[in-house]
């Protein structure tokens, strides 16, 4: 079985920051996920091979950010 991307302690820090300050993009105090956890968002995205920090995001903003990353990757690698 593969290791989760974040440990329980790391996820609790993401949730704690989300409860204190809300989503880092829109400020929503509720994550909008079935689990009640904020979505851990890597800044900058890990796919670009740089060191990242993990920040809380609501589900809606996470989906939008994911779409932006997908578009950036396609442009960078000129995928069809």
Buried (B, 14 or more C-beta within 10 A) or exposed (E): EEEEEBEEEEBEBBBEBBEEEBBBBEEBEEBBEEEEBBBBBBEEBEEEEEEBEBBBBBBBBBEBBBEEBEEEEEEEEEEE
